[in-house]
Amino acid sequence: MRRTVLFSILWCIAAIGSLAQEPAALVNPFIGTSDYCATHPGAVTPNGMMSVTPFNVMGSDLNLYDKDSRWLSTPYEHNNRYFTGYAHVALSGVGCPEASSLLVMPTCGELNVDPATYGSEYMSEIASPGYYSNYLTKYGIKTEVTATTRTSCERYTFPGGKGHIIVNLGDGLTNECGAMVRKVSDTEIEGFKLLGTFCYNTQAVFPLYFVMRVSRKGTDCGPWKFQPPMKGIEAQWSPDDGTYKLYKGYHREIAGDNIGYRFSYNDLKEGEEIIVQTAVSFVSMENARRNLDCEQKDCDFDKIRAMAFEKWNNDLGRIRVEGGSKEQQTIFYTALYHSLIHPCIISDVNGEYPLMESGGTGRSDHARYTVFSLWDTYRNLHQLLTLVYPERQTDMLRSMVGMYNEWGWLPRWELFGRETFTMAGDPAAIAITDSWIKGLRDFDIGKAYEGMLKSATTEGAKNPMRPDIDPYIKSGYIPLWHYSNDLSGDNSVSHTLEYCAADYAIALLADSLGDKGRAKEFLKRSRNYRRYFCKEYGTLRPLTGEGKFFEDFDPATGKHFENIPGFHEGSAWNYTFAASHDIKGLTRLMGGKRKFVESLQKVFDEGHYDPTNEPDIAYAYLFSRFKGEEWRTQREVTNILKKYYSNTSGGLPGNDDTGTMSAWAVFSMMGFYPDCPGEPFYTLTTPVFDKVEIALPNGKIEIGCHRPSPESIYIKEVTIGGKRIDSYRIGHKELTSGKKIVFTLKERNDE
């Protein structure tokens, strides 16, 4: 209870002084920072390369926690209270630990470079878009950080006396520990840190280059490293240095595992500030310096903070809401904030970026993006960007096509120029098709289509995207154990469903491009999932190589992420309705509308629905495909929002998955959702707000809602341009036509 009250008080303090009516002032960056939601409260700009984040998941002398003792995939956990520095370049909402390195830690007193003991507990924690601050109780140091697109600015206010800026290049969330650092001047260092091995892909490594400047020359500076015990050899430095060796009088480069650098000051005045400026690049140290010189021409922390807030306010302000509670507005704008962190820019100010799966360097005249967690984001986040931020989505589409040109394959889960092969399917085809069908055309669709066909037709032995494609094409299904190169074992049913969704998108694109033969072929393939339907259980069920159902089967097993044959991170119930592209066909398999609706309702009533993962993310919206059952969508969506989304550190259903869970809330709270990726349609549901305005490049979407009482959660009627509509599913053109959409609500579904 004490932690909850403290959380609310500190967030309220953070909001004081901001413009109360501005969207960015309503954001609470602490939402999703506990319970494995994996967001962080650090400073970042919209879709920025740089983020600077408090790091509190490393073990300490208090033995409170350790990033490796729990599955922590974020540099910050709200319940932890031991700070060991600020990490640079963090991922948001992912399920595997990576990046969050280049740790910078201010300390006072005698120099100590041991990260296990130099950390500090903290208080007075504040976060707002583009800004984070705390107070280190061990040292009496106030810390503040802010960011630009590719750089960070950090301000440390010391109590006086001896102080230090410690740069730790060994620790971080990454499993790699190699680095290099070089002194450039008395106030500047440069180097690189090796990152990679995301989700056990041990070969997907890459360098992060950096340049770091301090605002004042130190009285002593130099590198340090961790020195393992030397058996049989007398140590050449004082035992007081422990296992960390300080290099004094050495000012050239040092490289290796677990190294660092320090700037020490022996004569700090009370209240004296030290500013640390850091820039990064995935290309070179020279580019990192260019990024720093371009984005921080002067060392004005408050100016940079104000610019970061303004960027967020402008982006979040493309959607304006009125009505609802202050809590609901905070949940909404924080969800929109989290939806605008990834994908993020990887190109430097000169346009250079690392070529996909190559040691080379490319140059682009548009923003090049990275962190394409497409298995997650193809379902709703790219639809949100297509609708509200089309210029950014267009550059992301160009980035994906560029990866195909450089590597020969469209991405699945790309990270900083490397393909991690995380999760399953062929999701780029869906994200690209969805944008194309909705009117984004300023990219090379011919190359994109070529890439889709390549992964959809190449034999498995030569196909990294669909390695188990051969039986899928030949027999219409993937049998158990045909290909078991996944962490969780066999995922044959899950893979088939993902291929079906991708093939449906390819069919839509082929039809749009006039390739009717391919359209017919891939539409047929998109129905392959039907082979798995089992009438006995009313669910999908794995098949053996002989085409028989797997015997040892329980459709409920897997909902706790235990490994089960056929399904990835879920049960058969989590996947059975994950065929939103073929609801009519699935309805026939189940025996008609009544049985379909009853079975789908069972998922919610008996606890089979999993809000923490993607396969069943659209389930609540499927009721609205049936006349007279739309009220179930309105009820279930309302219940999900109330139960799993809140203004607390645990206020997301689970891993935010680079904004996917947040994008679900953004759409759902506005009153419509893209329940079938690839199709230019949205299913309507009960809006949370009385008014929503979405700015478009050539107009706006305006949604109004008449709500007789707070209990009015069911839709009585919907009008568009004053005319009542009969369907609860509307097209993209209808949504963006400029005609006002008005919902009239009621308390009971039978009124």
N, C-alpha and C positions, 0 to 999 in steps of 0.2 A: 504493500500500500504506500509506504514511504517513497519508494522509487517512482511509483506512478505519479504521486503528487509533485515530486521534485521535477520529473520529466515535464509535466504540464507547466509548472512555474517557469522553468528555464526557457521553454519554447515561447511562452508569452513575453518574457523579457527580451528575447531575440526579436520579436515582432515590433516592440515598442520603438518608436522613432521612425519607422517606415511609414510610407503613405498607406493608410488603412484600406483604401479602395483599390490599390494596385494589385494585380494578380500575383506578382512575385512576393508581395508582403504576406500573402496567404499561405505560402509554401512552408511546410515543416520538413526539413531534410532528415529529421530523426525518424520519420515514419519508415518502417521496414528495416531498421538497423538491429533487430534481434530476432530470435526464433527462426534463424536460417533464411530470413528474407533476403539477406545479402546485399542490401543497399548500403550506402555510406553517407555521412553528413559533410563530406569534404567540399572544398571549393572547386568548381568546374563551371565552364561556360557551355551554352547549348552546343551539343555534338562536338565538344572540344577534345583535342588530343591530350591536353594536360589536365590532370586532376591532382590536387594536393590534399591528402587525407590523413586524419589522425590514425596512428597505428597502435592498437592496444591488444593485439592477439598473440603477443610473444611471451614466453615464460619469464617469470621474474623471481627475485629472491623471496617473494611472498608465496611462491608456488600456487598462484591463483589460476592460471590457465596457460595453455600452449596451443599455438595454431595447429600443431601436428597431433595433439591429443584429442581434438574434436575436428569434425569435418567443417572447417571454417574456410569459406571462399571469399571472404571480404577482409580488408585490413582493420575493420572496426566492428566491435560488438557492444551494443549500448550498455549492457550490464557489467562489462569489464571496466576497471578503473585504474589501470596501470599503463601509462603512456611511455612509449619508447621512441617516439619521433614522428615526423611527418613523412608519409610515403608519397611518391610521385607516380602518376599514371596508374590509376586503379580501374578495375572493371566493376560494373554495377549490376547486381542481381544475378550473377552467374553461379553455376553449380560446382565449379572446380576452381581451386586456388591458382592464381597466376598474377604476375606483374606486382604492383604495389611495392616498389623498391626505391633505391636512392633515399634512404631514411636520413632525415636531418633532425638532430636532437640538441636543444640548448640546455646547458647545465651551468652550475655555479660551484665555486669552491675548488678543491683540488681536482686535477684532471683525472677522469676515469673513462676509459673507452670500452669497457666491458658492457655490452648491451644487456647482459643478464642482471646487472646491478645499477646501471646509471639511470634507469627509468624512474618515473615519478607518478604518484597518484595525482589527480587533478580535480578541479571544481570550476564553477562559473562557466559552464560550457554553453556556447551560443553558436547557432548555425542559421544561415539564411542563404538564398541562392547566390553563389559566388563568394561566400565568406564563411569562415569557421574560426572560433577562438576558444581558448581555455586558459586556466591558471594552474601552473605546476606547483603544488603545495610543498614539495621537497625543496624547491629552489626559490620560490617567490618570483617566478618568471611568468609574465603574461605573454601568451603566444597568439598570433593572429596570422591567417593565411588567406590569400585571394588568388585569382588566376586570370589569365587571358587564354586565347585558343591554344597556344603552344607553350606558354610559360607560366610560372608561378611567382608570386611575390610574398615573402614571409617577413613578419615584423616581430621581433623578440624584445620585450622591455625588461631589462635586468634590474635587480635591486642594488647593484654596485659591487665593487671589489673584483674578485676573479670570476671570469665567465668564459664559456667555451661554446663553439658551434661544432658539433661532431657530425661527420658525414659517414654513415655506415653503409658500405656497398655489399656487405655479405648477406644481410638478412632481408626479408621481404616475404611475400606470399609465393613467389616462384620457387621451384625446386632447384633451379640453377644458382650457383654462388660465385662464379667467376666474374672478374671485373678488372678494369684498369683505371688509374687516375694519374693525372699529371698536373704539376703546378705550372700555371701560365704567368701569373704575377702574384704579388703579395695579397691581392684581393680576388683572384680568379683561379679556378681549377677547371679541368675538362677531363673527359674520359668516357667509358662505356660500361654498361652492365649487361651480362648475358641473361636473357629471359627465355621462357619456353617450357615445354613438356606439359602443356595444358591437357588435363584429363588423360594423363598417361601416354600421350603421344610423345615419346622420348626424343624423337628426331626433329620435332617442330620447334627448333630454337631460333632465336633472333637477337641481335644486339639493340640496346637502347643507348643512344649517344646523349651526352649531356654537357652543358656548360653551366657553371655555378659561380656567382659573384657575391661577395660580402661588401657591405657599405663602408667598412673600416678595416684598415690593416691591423693584423694581430701582432701582439708582442712575441708570439711564437706560433709557428704553424708547421705542418708536415704530415706525412702519411703514417699509418699504423697498420698492423696486421695481426691476426691470430697466429700464435706460434705454438704448435703442438709440442708436447714434452720431448726433450732430446735425451734419449737414454745414453748414458755413458759419456756425455759431453757436458761440461760445466756451462751453465748459462752465461751469456756475455752481456747481460743487462741486469738491473737491480731486481731482486725478488719481488719488490713492491709493485713492479709492473705486471706481475702475475703471468698469465699466458698471453698477454697482449703486448706486443713489442712496439715501442714508439721509435720512429726514425727521426733523429735530431741532426740537423745540418745536412740532410739529404733532401734535395729538391727536384729530382727528376721523376720519371714515371715509375710506378710500381704496379705490378699485375699479379693476380692469383686469386685464390679463394679467401673469402672473409677478410677483406682489406677495407681501409677507410682513410679518412683525412680529418684533420682538426685545425680549427682556428681558435687560438687562445688569447685572452685579453686579461691583463693583470691589473688594470687601472680603470675599470668601468665606474662611471659616476652613477649615483642613484637615479633611476628612471631613464638611463641611457638606452637608446634603441639601436639594435643591429638589424639591418635589412639584408635578407638573403634572396637573390634573384636566381631562378633556375629555368633553363630552357632545355627542351628535349628534341630529338629527331631520331627517326628510324633509318636515316641515310648516312649522316656523318656528323662529326663534331663541328665542322665548319658550318653546316646547315643549322645546327643548334644555336651557334653564335649568331647567325643571320636572324633566326627566329627571335632571339632575345633582343638584338639591336632594333629590329623592326617593331616588335610589339611592346617593348618597354624602353622608349627613347629616354625617359627619365625615371628616377627611382621614387615615384609618388604612389605610395601604397593606397592612400585614400582615393585617389583618382582612379586607380585600377579597380578598386572595389566597387566604386560607383558605376564604372563602365560595365562591369560584370553584371551588376544588378539590373542596369538598364537593358542589357541584351536579353536577360531572362524576362524582364517585364514586357519587352516588345514581342518576344516569341509567345509567351503565355497569353498575352493580350489579344492574340488572334482569335481566341475563344473567350467570350464574355458571358458570365452567368449572373442571374439575379434570382433571389429567392433561395429557399432551402436554408438550413442553419449554417452558422459560421463553421461548425465542425465539418459539415458536408462540403462547403466551399474549400476548406483546407484539404480535405481528402481528394477532391477533384483536382485542384491545381497542383498538389504534390504528385498525383498520378500523372498529370500532363508533364510535369517537370521530369519525373523519372522516365517518361516516354521519349524525352529529348536529350538523353545522355548518349545512347548508342543507336545506330552505328556512329562512329566518331571519325573526325578528320585524321588522316595519316600523312597527307602531303604537307611539305614545308612551305614557307612564304614564297620561295622561288618556284613552287610547283613540283619539286622533286619528291619521289616516294620510292619505296622498295618494290621492285617488280615481284609479282606473285610467284612464289616457289622458285626464286632465282636470287643469285647474288648481285644482280644488276640493279641499275637505277633508272627509273622512268621519269618523265616530266609530263605534266598535264596542265591544260589551260582551264580546267575546272577542278573543284575540290574532289580529291580522292578520299574515299571512305574505307574504314576497316571495322572489325568486330561485327561480322555478319553472322549472328546466331540464328540462322534462318529457320531451323526446325521449330524454333519458338516464334520468331517475329513474322513469318509469312502469314500467320493466322489473323493478325489484327494491327500490329504496329506499323507495317508498311502501308496498310490501308489508311491509317490515321495520317501518316505523312503524305500520302497521295492526295488526300482530301484537303488538308490544312496547310501543308508545307511542300507543295508540289515541286518547287524549284530545288529543294534539298533532296527529295526523293528522286528527281531526275538525275542528279549527280550520283546518287547511290546506284541507280540503274546503269549509268555509264561506268561506274566503278566495277560492277559485277561483270559487265561485258568486257571491260578491260582485263579482268582476271582471266576470262576465257581466252582472250587473244594472247596473253602472256604465258599461260600455263596449259591451255588446251581443255580446260574443264570449268564449268561454272562452279561457284563456291557452294559448300554445304554449311560449314561452321568455320569461317575464315577468321584468323586472328593475326593482325599485324603482318600481313603478307605471307602467312603460312596456313595451309589447310590442316585443321586438326582432326577431321573425320569424326567429330563428335556427333552423337545422336544418329539419326537415320534418315533415309529418303533422299529426295532430289528437289529440295524446297525452292531453289532459285527460280525454277521454271514457274512456280506458282506466284511468287512475288512479282516477277517481271510481267507475266501475263495479266495479273490483276491491274497493274498500273497502265499497261497498254490498252486494255479493254476500256478503262475509265478515261482514256484520252491523253495520257502522257506519251508523247511520240518523239521527243527530241533526243533520241539515242538510236544506236544501230540495232534495230529489231531483227534484221537479217542475220547478223552474227549471233544474237541471242537465241534465235530459233535454231540456228545451226548447232549451237552448244546444247540446247535441249534435246535435239534429235540424237546427237552423239551419245549422250549419257543414257538415252532411252532405247538405243538400238545396239550399242557395242556389247560384244560378248563379255560375260562376267570376268574371265581371266584377265581382260585388258581394261576393265571398267572399275575405277576406284569409287565412283559414285553409287553404282548399283552392282556390287560384286556377285550378288545372288540372282541376277536377272534371267539367267538361262531357263530355269524351270518356269519362271513367271511368264515368259514368252511362249515357251513350248507347251506347257500344261495348264497355264492359267492360274497357278498358285505356286508358292514356295513351300516345299515340304520341311518338316522338322529336321534340324541338324544338317541341312544341305550346306549351309555356310554359317559357322559359329565363331566369328571373329569379333564378337561384341563382348564387352565387359560382363554383361549379365547373361551370357550364354546365347541360346537360340532366341531370335526375335522374328521368326518367319512371318507371323500374322501381322505384326506391327509394320514390318518392312513392306509387305504387300499393300497394306492400307495407304502407306505413304506414296508408294509408286502409283497406286490408283489415283490419288489426289493429284499427283504431278501429271499423270497421263491425261486426266480430265482437263487440266489447265492447258496442256499442249494441244488437245483437241479444240479447245476454244480459240487458241491463238491460230492454229492451222485454218480454222474456218474463217477467222477474221482476215487472214492473209490470202484466202482463196484457194488454199490447198485442201480441197474437199476430200480427196482420198485419204490423206493423213488424218484429217479430222474424224472420219468414220472409223479408221483403224484404232486411233487412240481412245475414242469414246468407248469402243468395245472393250479395250484393255482396262479402262477405268472401272469396269464392273467385275474384275477378277476377284475382288474380295468376297463375292457371293459364294464362291466355292467353300468358304469356311463356315457358312451358316449352319448351325445345328438346331434342328427343331426340338430335340429333346430338352435342351437348356434354354433355347430362345436367344442364344448368343453366338458369337464367332468362336470357333474351336480349332486348335491346330490340327493339321493333317500330316500323316506319315508319307513316306515315299511311295507307298502303295495306294495312296489316295483315301485311306481310311482315317477316321477320327482318332485322335490320341486318346487312349483309354483312361489314364490317370489324370482326370480333369475335374477341376472345381472352378467355376467362373468367378468366384469371389476371391480366390487366392491371387495375391499380387498387389492388393490395394495398399499394402504397407511397404511397397517397393522390394519385397522379397523376390528373388529370381524364380521365374516360372517359365516353362517351355512355351514359346510362341509370342510372348508379350514383353515389351520393354517398359520398365518402370510403371507397371499398372496391371490391372486385372482384365479379364475378358469384358467385364461390364464397362470398364473405362474406354474400351476400344469399339465395342459393338455398334454404337451409333456414330462413330467417327467416319461417316461416309456421307457428309452433308451434300455432296455432289450428286447423290443418287438416293434421295429419301423415298421417292416413289418405288424404286426397285427394292429397297430394304423393307418398305411397308408390305409389299407383296410377299416377300420371304417370311415375314412375321405373321402373315395371315390377315392383314387388313388394318385399317385405321385404329379400331378399338384395341386390338392386341398391341399394336405399336405404342400407342399412348399409355396403355397400362404398364407395359414393360419399361418404357422410359420413365414414367412416374415412380416405378419401383426403385430405379437407380437413386432417386432423391430420397424416397421414403425409408429405404433400408440402409442408407449410409454408404452406397457404392460410389456416389459421386465424389470425385477428387478435385477440389478447387486449386490444388497446388501444382498441377501438371497439365500439359497441353492437350492430350488426346480428347478429353471430354469437355474442353473449354467452351464449346458452342452448344452443349446439350440443352441448356435451358431454353434456347431460342428455337429448338426444333419443334416444340409443341405448336408454334404459330404457323407451321406448314399446313395445319388442319383446321378447317372452319369450325368455330365453336370451341376450340381448345386454346385459343390465344391467351386466355386468362392465366393458364398455367405458366406460360413464359413470364408474364408480368409478376406473378407471385414468387416464382423461384428466383428470378433476377433480383427482386427486392430483398428476398431472404439472404441471398448470397452477399449482396452489398452490405447488409446490416451485420451479418455474422463474421465476415472475413476481412472487411475493410474498415479501418478505424484510425483515429488521430493518435496513435500510440506507436512505440518502437516496434511492436509486433503487428502492425496494422496492414499487413499484406498476407495473402493465403500461404505463401511459401516463397521460394526463390522468385524474385521478380523477373528473372530470365530476360535480362537486358531490356526491360520495359514492357514485356508482353502482358504480365498480370496487371500492370498499371494501365496499359492501353485498353484492356477489357473494361476496367472501371470507367475510363474516360468516355468510351462509347456508351456503355450501359447507363451512366448517369445522365447523358445527354438525351437518351431515349431511342437509340437505334444502334444496330450492331451488324457488321459484315459476316454473317454466319457461314458463308461458303466462299472461302478464298478463291479468287479467280473469276467469280461471277460478279457483275456490277449491280448487286442488290444488297439491301439492308433490311433487317427485320426490326420492326418497331417494338418498343417496350415502354414502360412507365418512366417518364422523365423525373429526375430528382428535383429539378429547378423549375421555377415559374417562367423563366425566359432564358434562352440560349441564343447567342449570336456568334456565328462563325464567319470570319473574314475570308473571302476567296479572292483570287487574283482579279476577277471581273465581276464582283458582286458580293453577296453574302447569303448565308443560310440563317433564317430566323425561325426559331421554334418557341411557341407559346404554350402554356399549360394552365388550364382552369382546374383548380384543386379545391373542392368544397371543404375538405378536412384533411388533417394529417393521415387519417386512416384510408383515404381514397387512393388505393394503389392499382385499381383496375381501370382499363380504358373503356369509356362509354362510346366515344367516337373520335375520329381523326379527320380533320379537313386540311386540304392543300389548296391554297388560293381561294378559300371559302367553299370549296366543294368537298362533300363527304366522300371518303374512299372506302372501298369494301375490303381490300386486302391489307394485311398487316406487314406486307413485304413490298418495299418500293425500290425503284431503280435509281441508279446514280444520277442520271440526268434529271429525274423528277426531284430528287433531293436538292440538287444544285440549281434548279430552275429559277430561283429568286422568289418563288411563291411562298408565302408564310405557311408554316405547318402548325396547326393548333390541335393540342390534345385536350379532351374533356374527360375528366376522371370520375369515378364513382367508388363507393366503399365496398360494394358486394359484386361478385362476378355474375350473379343471377338477376341483377336489377334490369 
